[in-house]
């Protein structure tokens, strides 16, 4: 089978995924919600929002899907603790910590305060939730990447030396496993849109890793003709397109599919990152305010706000046309809003009604 061939029905895809162990965490399928007022305000395509902010675990988000497979893998390996880390306001860490609480696993989070996502160690937003769900949290002076990875590896080794069974967070295994979950998200989109009598003309998602790779896996496995547009929140030092293609291809092999995913299957933009990863951008803040004030749906500053800025810009530049049906996958992250409160208020003027 090659990547350009129509392959599976949604039921066939679900059956292929069912060969993998899975630990139930989320509320699925998540809603696919038409954003009428938002679409009319932009004057472009009909925009539908796939509400993965409503996955149900500790404020939800995309990592709930990921963790159904990762937690199952950890339990199958006999692990009793996960050692993981990212930035202080990591959505990933918050959802993984909540998943560990539900599965009865200990979790040690090593959070880096350095880099472009730096901020005070205020117990707010995702960091507050990390503590509430019982994570052991260490905050270190390290940037996301090799520096922080070294701290995480050191803590994992220390726990192992003390007799703990540490889940090996090997990216070559974890990334494809996580990606499989988003093939199922695409299956949901296909089924939900079909039930309403339409098909997507494009899918937008905030990703530079497993989530987007999983969407491409679903796109290719189901033979969808619509493009997938990835809006990246970060510029990695490696070739992101090649990395995502490799993740998608490896994920396919986990469920018995040889798709031959290549770099050219990944359409990704780095134009909406703003000053840096985890920083507020003007266009991202505009997107947050516009969706909130037309639909009452909240985006986050680091990921979905910037991804929606990319979709808005594509509409304004005529790359997405009136009459099209566009799906935006809302990957969550809303708890981070509270940690960015001061900056958001500066960039998004509060409304004032005439008296």
N, C-alpha and C positions, 0 to 999 in steps of 0.2 A: 504494500500500500504506500502511495506517495502522498505528500502533504497537500496536493491540489485536488485529490480525489474525494468526492463525497463518501462518507464512511458509514457512520452508525446512526441509528435512531437514538432518541434520548433514553429509551428503555434499555437499548443495547449498551449505551455508555454507562448507565447506572449499574448494569450487571457486571460490566468490566471492572468498575471501581469497587464493587462489592467483594472482590477477592482480597482487598486490603483490610486489615483490622481497623476498627473505628470506634471511638469513644464518644457517645452522644453528649453534646454541649449546647447546641444552638436551637433556635426556632426556625425551621425551614419548611417550605420555601419562604423567603423574605418577600415582602410586597414589591410589586412593580407599579409605581405610582405616577400617573400622568401629572405633569407640572404645568397646568393650563395658564395661570397668570404669569408665571415666569416665561413660558414660551411666547405668550402674546407680547410681553414687555420687550423681548429681544426681537420679535418680528421675523423669526426664522423658522426652523423645523419644530415639529412637535417633540418635546423633550420628556422622556420618561425616566424616573429615578428608581434604580434598583436599590431598595432600602437595606443594604447590609449594615447600616448603622443600627438596625433593629434585630440583630442576631440573638440578643437576649442575655448575654453573659457579661455582667459588670459594664454596662453601657454599650455593649456590642461592638461590632466592627469586623473587619476581614479576618483577623487572626483567630476568631472563634471557629471559622471554617477550617483554617490551617490546623488548629490544635486538636480537632476531632481525630486527625490522623497521627499527629505527633505524640499526643498523650497516649493513644493506643499503642504506638510503637514503643514508647518508654515503658509502659506497663508490661508489654510482651517481653521486653528485655530484662524485666525484673528490677528496674530502677526504683529507688526510693527518694531520690532528690534530683532536681534539675538545677543546673547552674547556668544562668543566662544574663544578658545585659545589653544595654543600648544607652540612649540619652536619658537624662533625668525625667523627661516628659514622654517616655516611650509608650505608645499605644500597645506595641507588641508585648512589652513586659507586663503591662497591666492585665491584658487578656490572658497571657500565659500564667501569670500568678493566680488569676481567678480560676483558670482551668485546673491548675494543680490543687487548689482548695477543693474543688468538686471531686477530683480523682483521689484525694488523700495522699498527695505527694508533697514533700517539702520543696521549697524553691528558695534559692539564694540569688538575688539580683545584684549585679555589679553595674552601677549606673555612672556614666561619665558626664562630668559637668563641663568638659572642655569642648572646643570646636565651635562651629557656627550656631549650634543649638544651645549655647551656654545660657545659664540663668541662675538666679539665687536658689539655694536649697530650701525653698519655701515648700512646706508640706501642703500642696494644693494640686488640683487637677489629677493627672494620672499617678503622681507620686503619692498623693493622699490615698488613692484607691489601692495602690500596692501595699501600703501599710494595713489598710482595712481588711484585705483578704488574707493577711498573715504572712506576707513575704518577708524574708530576712533581707534587708536592704543595706548595701554599702555604696556610698557615693565617693568616687575617686576623681582625681585630677587626670583625666585621660580623654583623648578625642576618640570619636567613633571610628573604628577601623582596627588596624593592627595593634595600636597602642592599647585600646580597651580590650581587645581579644586576648592580649597577653595577661591582663589582670584576671579575666574570666577563666582562662586556662589554669592559672596559678591556684585560684580558689577551687576549681574542679579537682585538681591534683591533691590539694590539701584534704578535701572531703574524702576522696578515694583512699588516701593514706590512712584516714581515720576509720576506714571500714564501711563507708557509705557506698551504695550502688548508684553511681552518677550516670544520668542519661547522657550519652555522647552526642553533643550538638554538632555533628559533622555536617557542614553545609552541603556536601555532595550527596548526602542522604536526606537531610532535612528539607532542603529547597525543593527537590522534586516531589517529595511526599506532600508538602504544603501546596504545591501547585495543583496536584490532583483535585483538591477541594474546589478550585475555581473552575474546573471543567464542569463540575456539577452545578455551579452558579449559572454558567452559560446554558446548561440544559434547562434550568428553571426559567431563564429568560425566554428561551425558545418556546417552551410549553405555555408560559403565561401570555406572551404576545400572540401566539397561535390561537389561544382560546378567545382572544378579543378580535381576531380576524386581521392581524397585521404582522409584518416581519420587520426587524430592525434594518435600517439603512446604514447605521454605524453604531459602534459601542465605544464609549470613552471610559477610561479608568486611570486612577492615580497609581502608578507602579513603576518600579525599576528593578523588579525581582519576581518572587514566586507568584504573587497575585496575578500580575500581567501575563506571566508565562502560562499560568493555568487557564486564563481567558483564551489565549492563543491555542492551547491544547484543545479546549472545548470547541473553538471556532473550526479548527482543522479536522478534529475527530467527527464533528457533526456535518462537515462540508458546507459551512456557512459562507455565503458570498460577501457579506457585509464586512467592511474593514474594522479593525480594532485599533484605536488610537490611544497610545500610552502617553500620559503627561507625567514626566519624572519630577519627583520632589528633591532629587539629589543628583550630583554628577560624580559618579564613582571614578576611581583612577584607572579602571579597566574598561574594556569594550562592553558596554551594557547590552547592546543588541546581541552580540555573540553569546554573552553570559545567559541572557534570557532565553535565547534559542536552545542552548544546551540544557537548561533547566526544563523547558517544555518537552524537549525530545526525551530526556531521561524520565520525566513524569509519564510520558506515553508508554515507555517500555515497562514501567511498573504495572500498568494495566493491560499489557499485552499488545500495545500498538507500536508499530514501527513507522512513524510519521515523517521522518527525515526533515525535521524542523531546521530551517536555516536562518541566518542573520537577516535576510531580506523579508522574512515573515514578521519582523518586529518593527512597527512604525512608532517611533518614540520621539517626543520633543523635550528638549531641555530649556526651552525658552521662557518658562514661567517659574523658575526656581527663585528668582528675586535675588536679594543680597547673599543668600546662602541657605543651606538646609536648616530647617527649623526656625528660620527668620520670617518676619512678616513681610509680605510684598503688597504693593499698592493694588495691583490687579486682583490678587487673592482676597484682600479685604473687601474690595468692591463686590466680588462674587459672593462672599459670605453675606454681606448686607443685602444684596439683591435677592438672593434665594430666600433668606430669612424673612424679608419684608413682602415677598409675593406669595410664598408657600408655607412659611412657618417651619421650614426645614433648616437645620443648623449644620453647616460645614465646619471643618477645622482649619487652623491657619497653616499647618505644615504640609498637608497632603491634599485633601479634597477641595479646599478653597482654591489652591493653585491649579488643580486639575480642572475645576469648573471655570477658572479664568481662561484656560486653554480652549475649552469648548465655546465660551462666550466670544473669544477672539476669532475662532473659526467661523462662527455665525456672522460676526460683523465684517469679516473679510470675504464673505460669500462662499466659503468652502463647504458650508452646510446650508442647504437650500430650504425654502418654504415647501411644505408638503412632505418632507422627509420625516422619518421616525428615528429619533436618536435616543439611545439608552446610555445613561450616565450611572455607573456603578458607584454608589456611595459607600466607601470602605470604612466609614466611622471616624473616630478620633475626637469626638465632641468634648470629652472631659478636658482636653488641652486648652479649650477656649478660656477656662477660668485662670489658667496660668499665664495667659497673654492679655489679661483684662486691661491693663493700663495702656499697652500699645494699641489694642483694638479700639479703645475709646478715642485715642488720638487720631486714628486713621478713619474711623467710621463715625461721622458726626451724629449724635443723637437727634432724633426727629423732634421738631417743635411745632405744635399746632397753633394756628392763630387763635387768639382769645377774643 
